[in-house]
Amino acid sequence: MTADAYKRQAAAAALDFVRPGMHVGLGSGSTSAIFVELLAERVRAGLDVVGVASSEATRRDAVRLGIPLTTLDDVPMLDLTVDGADEIAPDLSLIKGGGGALLYEKIVAAASARMIVVADDSKWVAVLGRFPLPIEVVAFGLAATRRAIDAAAEAVGAGGPTALRRARDGQPFVTDGGHLIIDAALGRIEKPKALADRLSAIPGVVEHGLFIDLAHAAVIAGPDGVRIVERG
């Protein structure tokens, strides 16, 4: 089976966490898009749920597919968020933000009673860091912020090259929130909590793609089937 087939298996299994009447955070990325598609099928069959989108792309998909939406301004606490990840460690710490929606994804996840991560088994890693860590930053003082990011990574033994993310046209990638993204190719992040704390303390950093203590369970699909990993 292909990776896309495993993503579909994981997304389908995550539907079991959804109950009628829930307010559900809708993640971003390829696996989340499959979940939104499958959830919409349930909605058209009569399932009563309301979603909160974590990106403009997800919002457009939900509207097109007929999932009713609200916002965190109107519903500040969600029952559940289902989202993908770029990497998942055994303690369910994550790297997210490959699609550029990390800030809104983290806001939605933090506002949820439970976060379920869906992925194919290629995203399961022993140690985070093989996937470059996205760090959302403001444009002002970019060079100074980048130097501070380099120093923060070096301080926890996770130094590596950083690069400003570019869009397909070669211009700097701009997030839904109007910010830029620096991708840090760190290789191995042995101390993700320590790095997360240091990055959060940098004034020019809006948010980073380390999701610590946010995911409650992961639904992982691969050649051996679907498995559910609970945190703690």
N, C-alpha and C positions, 0 to 999 in steps of 0.2 A: 504494500500500500504506500501511497505517497504521503508527504508531510501534510498536504491539504486534507487528505482523508483522515489522518489522525486528529488534525485540528477540529474537523467536523465531529468526530467521535467525542472528543473532550467537550466541545460546546453543547452537544446533545445531552451528555451526561449531566452537565451543569444545570440543565432545565429542571432537574429533580429538586434543586434547592429553592425554586421559585414557587410561591404559594399565592392563591388568589388574594387580592387586596393589598399586595406589597407595593411599596415604592422601591424601584430597582435602579441602581446606578448602572449605566451602560458604558462599558469601556471602549477603548479605541484600539485600532490595529486589525490585522487580518483575522485572528481567531475571534476577537470580539465582534467583528463584522458578521462572522458566521453565526455567533450566538444571537445577535440582533435579528438576523434573518429567521432563525428557528423560533425565537421568541415571538416574532410577528405572526408566524403561522399559528401559534397557540392563541395569540390575541384574536386573530380572525376567527378562530374556532370558539371564542367565548371567554378566554382567560381575562380576568379583570386585574390588570396591573397598570401602573403609571411609571414611566421611565424618566431618568435625568441623564442627559447626554454629557460625556466628558470631553467632547471636541465638536467642532463645527461639522466635520465629516460624519461623525456618528449621529449628530442631530439631523443632518440631511437624510441619512439612511433610515432613521426611525420614522421621520415624517413621510418619506416615500413609501415605507412598508406599512404604515398605519398604526404605529405604536403611539398611544397618547403620551405627551410629555408635560413635565412641569420643570421647575427650577429649584435650586437650593434656597432661593429667597422665599419661595412659597412653602417649601417642605424642607426644612433645614436638617432633618434627620431621616436617613433612608434605612430600610430594612436590610438591604442586600446590595452589594455591587459585584458584578461579574466582569472581569477584565483579563487581558492577556499579560504576558511578560516576555522580556527578551532573555532573561535568565532567572532561574529559580534555584536557590540553595536548599539543602535539607532542612534548615530551620525556617524555611519559607520567607527568608529575606529575598528581595527581588532587585533586579535592574530593569527599569522601565524607561520609556521615552524614545525608543528608536523611531517612532512615528512623529515625535515632536510634541506630544500632548501631555507630558509628565506633570506639569503644574496642575492643570484641571483634573487629570486623573487622580492625583494625590488628594486634592480637595474633596473630590467625590468619595474616594475610598475612606478618608478620615471621617466623613460625615455618615458613614454606614455602620450598622450594627455588626455586619459580617462582610468580609471581602473574600470572594472565591476567585482563584486564578485558574484559567484554562489554557492549556498548551499541549503541543506535541512533545514527545520525550527528548527531543534535541535541546530543549530549553532547560532541562534538568542538569545541574552542574554541581560538582563537589565544592567548588569555591567560586564566588562571583569574580568577574573581571575580564573574562575572555571577550565578552561583548563590550565595546567602548561605552563608558559611563556618560550619559547625557547630563549636562549641567546648564540650566536655563539662566541667562544673565541679561542685565540691562546693557544697552549699547554704550552708555556714558562710561568712560574710564575702562574700556574693554581690556586694554593691554595690562593695566594695573590689576584688574580682576583675574586675568589669566595667570599672571605671575603669582597671585595669592593662591589660586587653585593648584598650581604646580607645587608650591611650598606645602600646602595642606596634604597633598598626596605623598610627597616625599617624607613628611613628618610621621606618617603611619606606615612607611615602608612600601608604598604602592605607587612610586613614581613611574611616569610614562609620558609619551608624547601627547600633546593636546592639539586640537584643530578646531577652527571655527567651521560649523556646518554650513554647507552651501546648498542652495536649491539647484534644480536641473539647469537653470539658465546661468548658473555661475554666481548669482548674487547671494548674499547671506540669507540663510533660511530664517524666516520670521514665524514665530509661534502664533497661535490664536490670540494670545495675550499681548502680542506686539514686541516680544523679546527675541533675543538671539540664543543659539545653543552652542556650547563648547563640548566637543566629544573628547573624553579622556581615555586613551588606550592604555590601561593600567596593567593588563595581563592577569594579575591576581590581586584581589582585595582581601587580605587576611583579617582585617579589622574593619568591617563595613560600618559598624556603629561609630567607631572613633572617627572614621573619615566623614561620615554623614554629619557628625557634630561640628567638625572643623569647617566643612563646606557651608553649613548653615550660618556660621558666624562671619562669613565674608560678606561685607556690605553689598557688593555688586552681584552676588548670587541671589536670584529670585527663588530657585528651587533646584533640587538635584534628583537624579533618577534612582537613588537608593531608597527602596521602600522597606523600612524596618518595622517589624511588629504591626503590620497592617493586614497582611493576608492571614486568614483563619484556616483556609484549606486550599489545596491545589488539586485540580482534576487533570491528570496526565494520561495521554493516550499514546500507545506505541505498539510494537509488534506483539507484545505479551498482553494486549488488551488495555482496559482503562483502570487506573488505580486512583484512589483518593488518599491524599496525604494531609493529615490534620496537624496543625501547629501545636507543639507542646504535648 
